[in-house]
Amino acid sequence: MTISTDSEPGIAHAAPTRAPLWLLALLTLSGTMAIHIFVPALPRVVEAFGTTTGAAQMTLSAYIVGLALAQVIYGPVADHFGRRPVLLVGMAIYAIAGASAFFSPTIEVLIVSRFFEAIGGGSGLVLGRAMVRDGASFAEAVRRQSLLNLIVLAGPGISPLVGAALAALTGWRAIFLVLCLLGLVNLSLVWRHVPRKPRAADKDFRVVMRNYFQLLRSIPFLGYAVGGGLATTALYAYVGAAPFIFVDQLGRPVGEVAAWLAFNILGAWFGSLTANRLAGRIGSRQLLVAGNLVSCLGAAVYLLVVLTGDLSVFATVSTMLLFSYGAGISSPMALSKSLNVNPAATGSASGLYGCIQMVIGAVCAALSAVGGDPALAAALVMTGAGVLAQLCFWVAMKTGD
């Protein structure tokens, strides 16, 4: 299997998809927005169904697991059948699952609906990333991915505020009505703006699957993908624990949770902007490692704050801002490096990357619920993940380009 370099141009036979970048951003955002918009409503779900905190957090974990499983399937299927038909099916599932969640009579039905909502939303995540890489050189892909991140990150910064407002004014179920409508809008936009492309001769399903399993055996790909997942989705440990950190441990009102979480998006936004400005000027390896080191520093300082008993809103928000800034730098680098391992299989690589990322995110979110101290659990998870990410990047660099 050929390992490509930073300067390698996009392969000639990968026909670029000319869908507008704003649409790719919207499709990518739709998959992750369903996570962030619902987080502020978790305590209300506990009250509505008379269930436990752990059961309510399962709606978050089920969504993340659903994204992971969806992306395993969407990658090779999209490489074989093309981007457009897969997106149409995915957005239809997303809309139907949103309606099911809106009408859910029990917490169990809600959890299942969230799982299928993720199955649909996963199509946007996989193909939004892949379509950015299609036909682009590595340097161009990094810049476009960073720009995509800048656009996409604005959504999660706003969506918790929208979710909190909807939960307070019209009830938490209205959140899923909004997501259902978003799925229908996306369905229409994909139909109109994603062009039909003839299937390429080299996209025979046997070739697609061969490329797929080559990626699974590629140490550089796995190093960048696992490392990227650890470096970025470890933040889900904090996202899942945040309502209980601020409300139960720090005594803040529920309405403030979304505002504090928005600082993470601000940090990641500035990190992506930094990556966009420095791509091509500083080597991708250096940016990748430096970004993750910044995240490790933020997590380590937060762990120290928790252990010394000095937990406060300022300490929590500022250290998580630092963590998310580093993640914003390392995220487009890790993704672009992993997609560049085999540019002929960008759909499969994007799907596998997303699957690994979401599995790690689900584990991190679940671990944040272990024990009676959410802040300590989140701090330990993020610190450990940062160290492991650095090790994965080192292995990928030693065995790859």
C-alpha positions in Angstrom: 0.0 0.0 0.0 1.4 3.4 -1.0 1.8 6.0 1.7 1.4 9.5 0.3 3.3 12.5 1.4 2.3 16.0 2.4 3.0 17.3 -1.1 1.2 14.6 -3.0 -1.5 16.0 -5.3 -5.0 14.6 -5.4 -5.1 11.6 -7.7 -6.3 12.3 -11.2 -9.0 9.7 -11.3 -10.8 10.9 -8.1 -13.4 13.2 -9.7 -13.9 16.2 -7.4 -17.4 16.7 -6.1 -18.5 20.3 -6.6 -21.0 20.6 -3.9 -20.6 24.0 -2.2 -18.5 24.2 1.0 -21.4 25.6 2.9 -23.5 22.6 2.2 -20.7 20.2 3.2 -20.5 22.2 6.4 -24.2 21.9 7.0 -24.2 18.2 6.4 -21.2 17.7 8.7 -22.8 20.0 11.3 -26.1 18.0 11.3 -24.3 14.9 12.5 -22.7 16.6 15.5 -25.4 19.2 16.2 -27.7 16.5 17.6 -25.2 15.9 20.3 -24.7 19.4 21.5 -28.2 20.7 21.2 -29.5 18.0 23.5 -26.9 18.2 26.3 -28.5 21.1 28.3 -31.8 19.1 28.3 -30.4 16.0 30.0 -31.5 17.0 33.5 -35.0 17.6 32.2 -35.1 14.1 30.6 -34.3 12.7 34.0 -37.3 14.5 35.5 -39.7 13.7 32.6 -39.1 10.0 32.6 -38.3 9.6 36.3 -35.1 7.9 35.4 -31.4 8.1 36.5 -28.6 10.3 35.4 -26.8 7.3 33.8 -29.9 6.4 31.8 -30.2 10.0 30.5 -26.5 10.0 29.5 -27.2 6.9 27.6 -29.0 9.1 25.0 -25.7 10.7 24.4 -23.7 7.5 24.4 -26.2 5.8 22.1 -25.9 8.6 19.6 -22.1 8.5 19.6 -22.2 4.7 19.2 -24.7 5.1 16.3 -22.4 7.5 14.6 -19.5 5.1 14.9 -21.4 2.1 13.4 -22.9 4.3 10.7 -19.5 5.5 9.5 -18.2 1.9 9.2 -20.9 1.3 6.6 -21.2 4.6 4.8 -17.5 4.9 3.9 -17.2 1.9 1.5 -20.8 2.2 0.4 -20.2 5.8 -0.7 -17.0 4.9 -2.4 -18.9 2.3 -4.4 -22.3 3.9 -5.1 -21.3 7.6 -4.9 -21.8 10.4 -2.5 -25.3 11.7 -3.5 -27.5 8.5 -3.1 -25.9 7.7 0.2 -26.6 11.2 1.5 -30.2 11.1 0.4 -30.8 7.9 2.3 -28.9 9.1 5.4 -30.8 12.4 5.6 -34.2 10.6 5.3 -33.3 8.3 8.2 -32.1 11.4 10.2 -35.5 13.1 9.7 -37.6 10.0 10.6 -35.6 9.3 13.7 -36.0 12.9 14.8 -39.8 12.5 14.6 -39.6 9.2 16.5 -37.6 10.9 19.3 -40.1 13.7 19.4 -42.9 11.2 20.2 -40.9 8.8 22.4 -43.1 7.6 25.3 -40.2 6.1 27.4 -36.5 6.6 27.9 -35.8 3.3 26.2 -37.6 4.5 23.0 -35.7 7.8 23.2 -32.4 6.0 23.4 -33.2 3.8 20.4 -34.5 6.8 18.4 -31.2 8.6 19.2 -29.3 5.6 17.9 -31.1 5.7 14.5 -30.8 9.5 14.4 -27.1 9.0 14.6 -27.2 6.3 11.8 -28.7 9.0 9.5 -26.5 11.8 10.7 -23.4 9.8 10.2 -23.8 10.1 6.4 -23.2 13.8 6.6 -20.1 13.4 8.8 -18.5 10.8 6.5 -19.2 12.4 3.2 -18.8 16.0 4.3 -15.1 15.2 5.2 -14.6 12.9 2.1 -16.0 15.5 -0.3 -13.6 18.1 1.0 -10.7 15.7 0.3 -11.9 14.5 -3.1 -9.6 15.7 -5.9 -7.5 18.0 -3.6 -3.8 18.0 -2.7 -2.8 17.4 0.9 -2.0 21.1 1.6 -5.3 22.2 0.0 -7.2 19.5 1.9 -5.8 20.8 5.2 -6.8 24.3 4.4 -10.3 23.4 3.3 -10.7 21.0 6.3 -9.6 23.8 8.6 -12.1 26.2 6.9 -14.8 23.6 7.1 -14.1 23.3 10.9 -14.3 27.0 11.3 -17.8 27.0 9.7 -19.0 23.8 11.5 -17.8 24.8 14.9 -20.0 27.9 14.9 -23.0 25.5 15.0 -22.1 23.6 18.2 -21.3 26.9 19.8 -24.9 28.1 19.2 -26.8 24.8 19.4 -26.5 24.3 23.2 -28.0 27.8 23.6 -30.8 26.9 21.2 -31.3 23.6 23.0 -31.4 25.2 26.4 -33.9 27.9 25.1 -36.2 25.2 23.5 -36.1 23.1 26.6 -37.0 26.0 28.8 -39.7 27.6 26.6 -41.4 24.7 24.8 -40.0 21.6 26.4 -37.1 19.3 25.5 -39.2 17.4 22.9 -39.1 20.5 20.6 -35.4 19.9 20.1 -36.2 16.8 18.1 -38.8 18.6 16.0 -36.0 21.0 15.0 -33.7 18.1 14.1 -36.4 16.4 12.1 -36.9 19.6 10.1 -33.2 20.0 9.6 -33.1 16.5 8.1 -35.8 17.4 5.7 -34.0 20.6 4.7 -30.8 18.7 4.1 -32.6 16.1 2.0 -33.9 18.9 -0.3 -30.5 20.6 -0.5 -28.6 17.4 -1.3 -31.2 16.7 -4.1 -30.6 20.1 -5.6 -26.9 20.9 -5.0 -25.0 17.6 -5.0 -24.4 16.7 -8.6 -25.0 13.2 -10.0 -21.6 11.6 -10.8 -21.1 8.5 -12.9 -19.5 5.7 -10.9 -15.8 5.5 -11.7 -14.4 2.4 -13.2 -12.0 1.8 -10.3 -14.8 1.9 -7.8 -15.7 -1.7 -8.2 -16.8 -3.0 -4.9 -14.0 -5.6 -4.7 -11.5 -2.7 -5.1 -13.3 -0.7 -2.5 -13.2 -3.5 0.0 -9.6 -4.2 -0.7 -8.7 -0.6 0.0 -10.9 -0.7 3.1 -9.1 -3.7 4.7 -5.7 -2.2 3.7 -6.6 0.8 5.8 -7.5 -1.5 8.7 -4.0 -3.0 8.5 -2.2 0.3 8.0 -0.3 1.3 11.1 0.1 4.9 10.0 -3.7 5.2 9.3 -4.6 3.6 12.6 -2.1 5.8 14.5 -3.5 9.0 13.1 -7.1 7.9 13.4 -6.8 6.6 17.0 -4.6 9.5 18.0 -7.0 12.0 16.4 -9.9 10.4 18.2 -8.2 10.5 21.5 -7.0 14.1 21.0 -10.4 15.5 20.0 -13.4 13.4 21.3 -11.9 13.0 24.8 -13.7 16.3 25.3 -17.0 14.3 25.3 -16.0 13.3 28.8 -16.3 16.9 29.9 -19.4 17.5 27.7 -21.3 14.6 29.2 -20.3 15.6 32.8 -20.7 19.4 32.4 -24.3 19.6 33.5 -23.5 17.8 36.7 -20.2 19.6 37.3 -21.8 23.1 37.0 -25.2 22.3 38.6 -24.4 19.8 41.3 -20.7 20.5 42.1 -20.5 24.3 41.5 -24.2 25.2 42.3 -24.8 27.0 39.1 -28.3 27.2 37.4 -29.1 24.8 34.6 -29.5 27.7 32.1 -25.8 28.6 32.4 -24.5 25.2 31.3 -24.9 25.9 27.6 -23.0 29.2 27.9 -20.1 27.6 29.6 -19.9 24.8 27.0 -19.9 27.4 24.2 -16.4 28.4 25.4 -15.2 25.0 24.2 -16.4 25.8 20.7 -14.7 29.2 20.9 -11.4 27.5 21.7 -11.7 24.9 18.9 -12.7 27.7 16.5 -9.5 29.7 17.3 -7.5 26.4 17.1 -8.9 25.7 13.6 -8.2 29.2 12.5 -4.6 28.8 13.8 -4.3 25.6 11.8 -5.7 27.2 8.7 -3.2 30.1 8.9 -0.2 27.9 9.7 -0.9 25.1 7.2 1.8 25.1 4.6 4.1 27.3 6.7 4.7 24.8 9.5 5.0 21.1 8.9 1.8 19.1 9.6 3.7 16.8 12.0 4.8 19.8 14.1 1.3 21.3 14.2 -0.2 17.9 15.1 2.1 17.3 18.0 2.0 20.9 19.2 -1.7 21.1 19.2 -2.1 17.9 21.2 0.5 19.1 23.7 -1.6 22.2 24.3 -4.6 20.0 25.0 -2.6 17.8 27.4 -1.5 20.9 29.3 -5.1 22.1 29.7 -6.3 18.6 30.9 -3.3 18.3 33.3 -4.0 21.7 34.8 -7.7 20.9 35.3 -6.8 17.6 36.9 -4.5 19.5 39.3 -7.3 22.0 40.1 -9.7 19.2 40.9 -7.2 17.3 43.1 -6.3 20.3 45.1 -10.0 21.2 45.8 -9.8 24.5 44.0 -12.6 23.7 41.5 -14.4 26.8 40.2 -16.2 28.0 37.2 -13.2 30.0 36.0 -10.8 27.2 36.4 -13.1 24.8 34.6 -13.9 27.0 31.7 -10.3 28.4 31.2 -8.6 25.0 31.2 -11.2 23.5 28.9 -10.8 26.5 26.6 -7.1 25.6 26.4 -7.9 21.9 25.8 -10.3 22.7 23.0 -7.9 25.2 21.4 -5.2 22.5 21.1 -7.9 20.1 19.8 -8.8 22.6 17.1 -5.2 22.6 15.9 -4.7 18.9 15.9 -8.1 17.8 14.6 -7.7 18.9 10.9 -4.1 17.7 10.9 -4.9 14.2 12.2 -7.9 13.9 9.8 -6.0 15.1 6.7 -3.0 12.8 7.5 -5.3 9.8 7.9 -7.2 10.5 4.6 -3.9 11.0 2.8 -2.7 7.5 3.6 -4.7 6.3 0.5 -6.4 9.1 -1.4 -8.2 6.5 -3.6 -10.3 5.5 -0.5 -11.3 8.8 1.0 -14.8 7.7 1.8 -13.7 4.5 3.5 -10.9 6.3 5.3 -13.3 9.1 6.5 -15.8 6.5 7.7 -13.2 4.5 9.6 -11.7 7.6 11.1 -15.2 8.8 12.2 -16.0 5.3 13.6 -12.8 5.2 15.7 -13.4 8.8 16.8 -17.0 8.2 17.9 -16.1 4.9 19.7 -13.5 6.7 21.7 -15.9 9.6 22.3 -18.6 7.1 23.6 -16.1 5.5 25.9 -14.9 8.8 27.2 -18.5 10.0 27.8 -19.3 6.7 29.6 -16.2 7.0 31.8 -17.2 10.5 32.9 -20.2 8.9 34.7 -18.0 6.5 36.7 -17.6 7.4 40.4 -19.2 10.1 42.4 -17.0 13.0 41.2 -17.8 14.0 37.6 -15.1 16.7 37.5 -12.4 14.2 38.6 -13.6 11.6 36.2 -13.6 14.0 33.2 -10.1 15.3 34.1 -8.6 11.8 34.4 -10.1 10.7 31.1 -8.9 13.8 29.2 -5.4 13.7 30.6 -5.0 10.0 29.9 -6.4 10.4 26.4 -4.0 13.2 25.6 -0.9 11.1 26.6 -2.2 8.1 24.6 -2.8 10.4 21.5 0.8 11.6 21.6 2.0 8.0 21.6 -0.2 7.1 18.7 1.0 10.1 16.6 4.6 9.1 17.3 4.0 5.5 16.1 2.2 6.8 13.0 5.1 9.1 12.1 7.7 6.5 12.7 6.0 3.9 10.5 4.5 6.2 7.8 5.6 9.2 5.9 
